Amino acid sequence: MFRRLLFVAMWCLALLPGLSRANAADTDPGIARLGALAVQEGGRIMPLEGYARRFAVEVTGRTRWSSGGPEGFTKRSSMQFLLDCMFDGDKMIKSKVVTIEDKPFKKLVGLDPERRFFSPVELSQCTGLSQLLMDFEKARQDDPGASATKDQRKAMDIRNAANRVAEFASGLTLPIIPSQPGQAFRHASAQTADPGAEAVQAAFKEVAQLYTSGQPVTPAVEKLESAINAMGALTENDARNVRLEIFYDNHDPWVKTAVFYGLALVLFGFSRLVMKNIMLTLGLAATVIGIGEHILGVALRVIILNRAPVSNTFESLLWMGLVAIGVGLIFQIVNKRRGYYLFGGIAAAMISVLFAGLVPLADRTNSLPAVLRSNFWLTIHVLTIVASYGVLAVAAVLGHAYLIKDVILNKRDEVSRARSAALVVQAYRTIQVGLVLLTAGTILGGVWAAESWGRFWGWDPKETWALISILVYFAVLHARYVRWIEDFGLAASAVLGLVVIVWTFYGVNYVMATGLHSYGFGSGGEVWVGLWAAIELVFLAVCWVRHRSLKSAAALNKPQAA
């Protein structure tokens, strides 16, 4: 069995390179070499390639467009897009590169709702956008604490995207010359440079000439590297992190993680139909590779960013998924390979990774706000409370499995009844573990709040909803213990409880966006999360109707059986 599993795992690993993201080297190796240079942006040091990817997403919405993309960017890399803006800025500010998808918003500000892409020049002349921004400025003058409306936030994002392209057209310099450790990088571009960096500017200018003429840029990039190294060099730690980030971006572990988790679920499903042993072996191999990619991705982020892997929504979702698969695997082993823990862990982990993909790129590697710059409390409090979300997600998956098997499909044979009963027990035990972690994490958060803000509890929206989540799960466990709810009630409560958790985790930060936990606020994904919540509520309503119908039918059949 072990040899077979090892063979299949090695075969699957051979497929991994095909899932890697294409990079700038697919056109000119010199561009990839240029992308490996370090820049300082957003409070940290990163490869220029990573800077280019963030820039491309900020302006166009994606790191790369394979078809139907903005003018001049389709089938081109993020590095090429950045270099176009740096070395041919006058053309780019007139090119339709800024993406706007929201048709009602476009109609509101007077833009053509059928178009997707607009040039920075025409956006600067859009009176509707200017009016929204002026309205917000006026509101801030009347009330410095006024929050922007949804349309005003969108207008600011669009204007910032257009301004980013215009800045490069105006000769924006890059912080690309390392200084002493802890000091800001010096700036240079093809047009200008900080005093003493004339050699870097000259090398940049040569890169621009070769690039705009369509020639390989490798010789000029070599000169640029030499000029930069003559002025300053990265520390050994920073250089290692830049190399690791390039590998992380090109390897793209999260695509591989989601693919192998999904493949594992499919294979485990087929094992119930055909070739049981072979399908189980393949499913376990896919699971092992998925877990390996998941751990690799989290570990790389910890090393590169030098912080706990729960500093933003993206990282929290990934950690939640890793905890879910870890708990599912451990519980499955402890229960001597009986039960559905592993299935629940894989499903919860895959969903977490997929939802993490909805987080905007700029919010994935952002620098930490001051209140979070305590690795001790960040590790103790946030890791614990996010871990509880992962465990409770496993309970919700097990609840779904019970409701589908026992209620929707109404499987009533002895084997199915035994499996359904086991699902309920497993969901109950998982909720117990999740509730312990949730309670401990909330208490630790109060201790951190006392240290940072001078009070243990202040009924901040995040604190309030954390308490509501605890009370919901305590009520579920108590109701089950005293038999107020039976198997159906527990399974449905596990699903409903996750909806409360998602609101606590996502809704407070992305929808309410109020309170002292402002460092966690963001935008994006509201439609998808809202759609998921609506589907869950409809699913629970259907299950309740079906459950009542089955109970009524069973009650009518009892006298006949007698």
Disulfide bonds with the S-S distance in Angstrom:
none
